[in-house]
């Protein structure tokens, strides 16, 4: 999860929407993609799409772990949310969050 330098063209609105995409993933990410003015901003779109893909992937993994460990894996879910809060903080600082596998996947798909 490396950080890229801050983009000087970012507005505080861009940073806020990017951060909210992680805090309330995947809901805000979907809202971002439905709003034309937000979808047109590359920074917001990148974080919106990335938060959707990451949250779906992590919920699938958490469900499998919980099923395999007969419920004890569900104790890890709050830890996953803390990771999302960290990514939200990075996004609010204006950094492009690089999530292993997810970031490369969405770029290869042309989604962001």
N, CA, C and O of each residue as an XYZ file, in Angstrom:
448
protein
N       0.825     -1.170      0.000
C       0.000      0.000      0.000
C       0.874      1.239      0.000
O       1.003      1.925      1.014
N       1.452      1.509     -1.109
C       2.325      2.664     -1.200
C       1.522      3.914     -1.507
O       0.387      3.853     -1.979
N       2.134      5.025     -1.230
C       1.465      6.294     -1.418
C       2.114      7.040     -2.564
O       3.329      6.981     -2.755
N       1.292      7.739     -3.323
C       1.802      8.558     -4.398
C       1.714     10.011     -3.963
O       0.949     10.334     -3.054
N       2.483     10.897     -4.593
C       2.493     12.286     -4.155
C       1.134     12.965     -4.306
O       0.287     12.551     -5.096
N       0.964     14.011     -3.526
C      -0.285     14.759     -3.517
C      -0.430     15.527     -4.833
O       0.524     16.139     -5.315
N      -1.630     15.486     -5.403
C      -1.941     16.182     -6.644
C      -2.393     17.603     -6.304
O      -3.352     17.764     -5.550
N      -1.739     18.635     -6.831
C      -2.108     20.011     -6.477
C      -3.456     20.456     -7.050
O      -4.002     21.465     -6.605
N      -4.003     19.728     -8.026
C      -5.280     20.100     -8.635
C      -6.490     19.616     -7.841
O      -7.627     19.889     -8.226
N      -6.266     18.911     -6.755
C      -7.377     18.365     -5.986
C      -8.050     19.442     -5.152
O      -7.396     20.307     -4.569
N      -9.360     19.366     -5.112
C     -10.115     20.269     -4.248
C     -10.434     19.540     -2.947
O     -10.275     18.322     -2.856
N     -10.875     20.276     -1.960
C     -11.251     19.643     -0.699
C     -12.473     18.744     -0.901
O     -12.641     17.750     -0.194
N     -13.317     19.094     -1.863
C     -14.473     18.263     -2.184
C     -14.029     16.913     -2.747
O     -14.600     15.876     -2.407
N     -13.014     16.927     -3.603
C     -12.472     15.677     -4.150
C     -11.973     14.774     -3.029
O     -12.268     13.579     -2.996
N     -11.227     15.355     -2.130
C     -10.656     14.576     -1.029
C     -11.745     14.025     -0.116
O     -11.660     12.885      0.342
N     -12.762     14.832      0.147
C     -13.846     14.392      1.022
C     -14.611     13.225      0.410
O     -14.864     12.228      1.086
N     -14.979     13.340     -0.859
C     -15.708     12.254     -1.512
C     -14.862     10.988     -1.599
O     -15.379      9.882     -1.440
N     -13.571     11.145     -1.848
C     -12.685      9.978     -1.907
C     -12.619      9.286     -0.548
O     -12.679      8.059     -0.471
N     -12.497     10.063      0.513
C     -12.433      9.486      1.857
C     -13.754      8.819      2.230
O     -13.762      7.723      2.791
N     -14.860      9.470      1.921
C     -16.167      8.891      2.243
C     -16.421      7.600      1.472
O     -17.185      6.743      1.918
N     -15.782      7.464      0.319
C     -15.931      6.228     -0.454
C     -15.421      5.021      0.319
O     -15.943      3.917      0.163
N     -14.415      5.222      1.142
C     -13.879      4.117      1.941
C     -14.638      3.943      3.250
O     -14.870      2.817      3.689
N     -15.024      5.046      3.873
C     -15.707      4.961      5.168
C     -17.058      4.270      5.017
O     -17.429      3.436      5.844
N     -17.785      4.613      3.971
C     -19.112      4.038      3.756
C     -19.136      3.167      2.496
O     -20.076      3.223      1.703
N     -18.089      2.368      2.333
C     -17.990      1.494      1.157
C     -19.005      0.374      1.270
O     -19.257     -0.100      2.378
N     -19.580     -0.056      0.205
C     -19.507      0.414     -1.172
C     -20.573      1.449     -1.527
O     -20.663      1.867     -2.681
N     -21.375      1.865     -0.558
C     -22.503      2.756     -0.832
C     -22.082      4.075     -1.477
O     -22.626      4.455     -2.514
N     -21.129      4.771     -0.881
C     -20.722      6.071     -1.425
C     -20.019      5.893     -2.769
O     -20.153      6.737     -3.654
N     -19.278      4.811     -2.924
C     -18.646      4.544     -4.216
C     -19.671      4.413     -5.333
O     -19.461      4.906     -6.442
N     -20.769      3.752     -5.036
C     -21.844      3.612     -6.025
C     -22.488      4.967     -6.297
O     -22.780      5.300     -7.446
N     -22.707      5.745     -5.245
C     -23.288      7.084     -5.415
C     -22.381      7.952     -6.282
O     -22.857      8.692     -7.143
N     -21.077      7.859     -6.050
C     -20.115      8.631     -6.847
C     -20.249      8.285     -8.324
O     -20.224      9.172     -9.178
N     -20.389      7.012     -8.621
C     -20.487      6.597    -10.021
C     -21.817      7.001    -10.656
O     -21.921      7.066    -11.881
N     -22.816      7.269     -9.850
C     -24.112      7.696    -10.380
C     -24.199      9.212    -10.564
O     -25.069      9.700    -11.286
N     -23.312      9.949     -9.922
C     -23.317     11.409    -10.035
C     -22.354     11.828    -11.145
O     -21.150     11.587    -11.054
N     -22.886     12.448    -12.180
C     -22.069     12.796    -13.348
C     -20.920     13.745    -13.008
O     -19.810     13.574    -13.513
N     -21.172     14.740    -12.161
C     -20.103     15.694    -11.854
C     -18.979     15.052    -11.047
O     -17.817     15.428    -11.198
N     -19.313     14.093    -10.197
C     -18.281     13.407     -9.410
C     -17.547     12.370    -10.257
O     -16.337     12.188    -10.126
N     -18.288     11.701    -11.115
C     -17.689     10.673    -11.962
C     -16.683     11.276    -12.945
O     -15.762     10.594    -13.393
N     -16.861     12.540    -13.272
C     -15.959     13.204    -14.214
C     -14.613     13.561    -13.581
O     -13.649     13.846    -14.292
N     -14.545     13.545    -12.264
C     -13.293     13.854    -11.564
C     -12.499     12.554    -11.377
O     -12.950     11.665    -10.654
N     -11.330     12.428    -12.012
C     -10.579     11.159    -11.970
C     -10.225     10.688    -10.560
O     -10.266      9.491    -10.278
N      -9.882     11.614     -9.681
C      -9.488     11.227     -8.322
C     -10.663     10.600     -7.574
O     -10.511      9.573     -6.913
N     -11.819     11.218     -7.684
C     -13.001     10.700     -6.997
C     -13.423      9.368     -7.611
O     -13.762      8.426     -6.895
N     -13.399      9.297     -8.931
C     -13.811      8.066     -9.607
C     -12.887      6.903     -9.241
O     -13.356      5.796     -8.975
N     -11.583      7.153     -9.226
C     -10.626      6.099     -8.879
C     -10.913      5.540     -7.490
O     -10.995      4.325     -7.310
N     -11.065      6.421     -6.517
C     -11.289      5.958     -5.146
C     -12.675      5.338     -4.982
O     -12.845      4.399     -4.204
N     -13.657      5.852     -5.702
C     -14.993      5.261     -5.640
C     -15.003      3.832     -6.154
O     -15.530      2.930     -5.504
N     -14.416      3.634     -7.326
C     -14.365      2.289     -7.909
C     -13.511      1.369     -7.044
O     -13.879      0.220     -6.799
N     -12.382      1.871     -6.587
C     -11.499      1.041     -5.772
C     -12.173      0.632     -4.463
O     -11.998     -0.497     -4.005
N     -12.932      1.530     -3.866
C     -13.606      1.183     -2.611
C     -14.689      0.132     -2.838
O     -14.901     -0.733     -1.989
N     -15.369      0.201     -3.974
C     -16.391     -0.806     -4.282
C     -15.749     -2.180     -4.442
O     -16.183     -3.154     -3.826
N     -14.721     -2.249     -5.268
C     -14.064     -3.535     -5.531
C     -13.427     -4.087     -4.256
O     -13.546     -5.278     -3.968
N     -12.757     -3.231     -3.499
C     -12.101     -3.691     -2.268
C     -13.118     -4.172     -1.245
O     -12.907     -5.199     -0.599
N     -14.215     -3.446     -1.089
C     -15.197     -3.854     -0.080
C     -15.878     -5.162     -0.459
O     -16.109     -6.012      0.401
N     -16.196     -5.329     -1.727
C     -16.808     -6.593     -2.157
C     -15.827     -7.747     -1.954
O     -16.206     -8.807     -1.455
N     -14.581     -7.543     -2.336
C     -13.573     -8.596     -2.174
C     -13.360     -8.944     -0.700
O     -13.284    -10.119     -0.341
N     -13.265     -7.928      0.145
C     -13.028     -8.204      1.560
C     -14.235     -8.836      2.238
O     -14.071     -9.655      3.142
N     -15.437     -8.474      1.823
C     -16.612     -9.114      2.424
C     -16.719    -10.572      1.995
O     -17.156    -11.415      2.777
N     -16.330    -10.875      0.775
C     -16.321    -12.276      0.330
C     -15.302    -13.071      1.139
O     -15.596    -14.167      1.617
N     -14.110    -12.515      1.286
C     -13.069    -13.194      2.067
C     -13.504    -13.350      3.522
O     -13.308    -14.412      4.112
N     -14.087    -12.317      4.101
C     -14.531    -12.384      5.497
C     -15.631    -13.423      5.680
O     -15.665    -14.123      6.692
N     -16.522    -13.524      4.710
C     -17.593    -14.520      4.790
C     -17.032    -15.934      4.735
O     -17.462    -16.809      5.486
N     -16.080    -16.151      3.855
C     -15.465    -17.479      3.749
C     -14.718    -17.829      5.032
O     -14.840    -18.942      5.543
N     -13.949    -16.883      5.545
C     -13.198    -17.141      6.782
C     -14.150    -17.399      7.946
O     -13.897    -18.273      8.775
N     -15.235    -16.647      8.010
C     -16.212    -16.842      9.081
C     -16.868    -18.213      8.972
O     -17.077    -18.882      9.984
N     -17.192    -18.631      7.764
C     -17.820    -19.939      7.574
C     -16.859    -21.070      7.930
O     -17.256    -22.058      8.548
N     -15.617    -20.923      7.543
C     -14.631    -21.977      7.796
C     -14.310    -22.084      9.284
O     -14.106    -23.185      9.795
N     -14.266    -20.968      9.971
C     -13.896    -20.984     11.392
C     -15.121    -20.998     12.309
O     -15.004    -20.720     13.503
N     -16.269    -21.314     11.770
C     -17.524    -21.417     12.511
C     -17.805    -20.137     13.306
O     -18.144    -20.190     14.488
N     -17.663    -19.012     12.652
C     -18.044    -17.739     13.246
C     -16.932    -16.941     13.883
O     -17.072    -15.729     14.047
N     -15.842    -17.568     14.244
C     -14.773    -16.841     14.918
C     -14.047    -15.872     13.982
O     -13.471    -14.883     14.436
N     -14.073    -16.147     12.703
C     -13.452    -15.249     11.734
C     -14.167    -13.914     11.648
O     -13.594    -12.922     11.197
N     -15.426    -13.889     12.083
C     -16.183    -12.648     12.083
C     -15.604    -11.602     13.016
O     -15.926    -10.419     12.909
N     -14.762    -12.031     13.919
C     -14.107    -11.088     14.821
C     -13.085    -10.226     14.087
O     -12.648     -9.198     14.604
N     -12.709    -10.645     12.889
C     -11.734     -9.886     12.097
C     -12.377     -8.731     11.329
O     -11.668     -7.856     10.831
N     -13.688     -8.714     11.229
C     -14.373     -7.684     10.445
C     -14.070     -6.274     10.952
O     -13.832     -5.388     10.131
N     -14.067     -6.022     12.267
C     -13.703     -4.667     12.716
C     -12.281     -4.271     12.308
O     -12.009     -3.094     12.071
N     -11.389     -5.233     12.227
C     -10.031     -4.929     11.779
C     -10.030     -4.496     10.318
O      -9.287     -3.594      9.931
N     -10.859     -5.139      9.517
C     -10.963     -4.740      8.113
C     -11.488     -3.315      8.000
O     -11.044     -2.550      7.143
N     -12.434     -2.961      8.866
C     -12.975     -1.613      8.819
C     -11.902     -0.588      9.204
O     -11.885      0.521      8.670
N     -11.019     -0.952     10.115
C      -9.919     -0.054     10.467
C      -8.985      0.166      9.280
O      -8.451      1.260      9.097
N      -8.792     -0.866      8.485
C      -7.979     -0.726      7.274
C      -8.652      0.256      6.316
O      -7.987      1.098      5.713
N      -9.964      0.143      6.180
C     -10.694      1.071      5.315
C     -10.601      2.504      5.855
O     -10.518      3.451      5.074
N     -10.614      2.667      7.165
C     -10.454      4.005      7.746
C      -9.069      4.572      7.444
O      -8.925      5.770      7.200
N      -8.068      3.723      7.461
C      -6.713      4.168      7.120
C      -6.653      4.620      5.664
O      -6.055      5.648      5.349
N      -7.278      3.844      4.782
C      -7.313      4.235      3.374
C      -8.084      5.534      3.189
O      -7.721      6.356      2.348
N      -9.142      5.727      3.965
C      -9.906      6.976      3.894
C      -9.032      8.152      4.313
O      -9.071      9.217      3.697
N      -8.250      7.953      5.354
C      -7.342      9.005      5.806
C      -6.339      9.355      4.710
O      -6.083     10.530      4.443
N      -5.777      8.333      4.082
C      -4.823      8.584      3.000
C      -5.489      9.325      1.843
O      -4.906     10.252      1.281
N      -6.693      8.925      1.490
C      -7.407      9.588      0.399
C      -7.697     11.040      0.754
O      -7.623     11.918     -0.106
N      -8.025     11.295      2.009
C      -8.312     12.665      2.434
C      -7.047     13.524      2.428
O      -7.123     14.747      2.311
N      -5.905     12.892      2.553
C      -4.636     13.610      2.470
C      -4.240     13.896      1.026
O      -3.248     14.580      0.775
N      -5.015     13.374      0.077
C      -4.743     13.625     -1.334
C      -3.844     12.592     -1.980
O      -3.322     12.821     -3.070
N      -3.659     11.469     -1.331
C      -2.785     10.432     -1.865
C      -3.611      9.377     -2.593
O      -4.742      9.080     -2.207
N      -3.034      8.821     -3.643
C      -3.672      7.699     -4.319
C      -3.332      6.433     -3.554
O      -2.171      6.028     -3.492
N      -4.332      5.820     -2.983
C      -4.137      4.608     -2.204
C      -3.931      3.450     -3.173
O      -4.724      3.247     -4.092
N      -2.870      2.703     -2.960
C      -2.607      1.537     -3.803
C      -2.867      0.292     -2.976
O      -2.101     -0.052     -2.074
N      -3.963     -0.375     -3.303
C      -4.323     -1.616     -2.628
C      -3.797     -2.758     -3.495
O      -4.126     -2.834     -4.679
N      -2.987     -3.644     -2.924
C      -2.443     -4.740     -3.724
C      -3.556     -5.511     -4.436
O      -4.606     -5.771     -3.848
N      -3.337     -5.861     -5.645
C      -4.225     -6.606     -6.531
C      -5.401     -5.739     -6.997
O      -5.678     -5.685     -8.195
N      -6.087     -5.071     -6.091
C      -7.290     -4.311     -6.437
C      -6.956     -3.127     -7.343
O      -7.613     -2.934     -8.366
N      -5.955     -2.339     -6.988
C      -5.605     -1.157     -7.786
C      -5.205     -1.543     -9.203
O      -5.643     -0.924    -10.172
N      -4.379     -2.559     -9.313
C      -3.954     -3.010    -10.642
C      -5.128     -3.579    -11.432
O      -5.230     -3.366    -12.640
N      -6.006     -4.296    -10.753
C      -7.162     -4.896    -11.414
C      -8.068     -3.832    -12.024
O      -8.476     -3.956    -13.179
N      -8.386     -2.790    -11.263
C      -9.313     -1.787    -11.800
C      -8.660     -0.961    -12.907
O      -9.346     -0.492    -13.815
N      -7.366     -0.784    -12.837
C      -6.685     -0.057    -13.924
C      -6.646     -0.897    -15.195
O      -6.846     -0.372    -16.290
N      -6.389     -2.199    -15.059
C      -6.362     -3.080    -16.234
C      -7.740     -3.203    -16.869
O      -7.855     -3.368    -18.084
N      -8.782     -3.124    -16.056
C     -10.144     -3.201    -16.572
C     -10.578     -1.881    -17.207
O     -11.583     -1.834    -17.917
N      -9.825     -0.814    -16.954
C     -10.169      0.493    -17.497
C     -11.266      1.191    -16.715
O     -11.917      2.100    -17.231
N     -11.472      0.775    -15.483
C     -12.537      1.347    -14.664
C     -12.130      2.662    -14.028
O     -12.985      3.455    -13.634
N     -10.841      2.898    -13.925
C     -10.396      4.144    -13.285
C      -9.185      4.694    -14.007
O      -8.659      5.738    -13.623
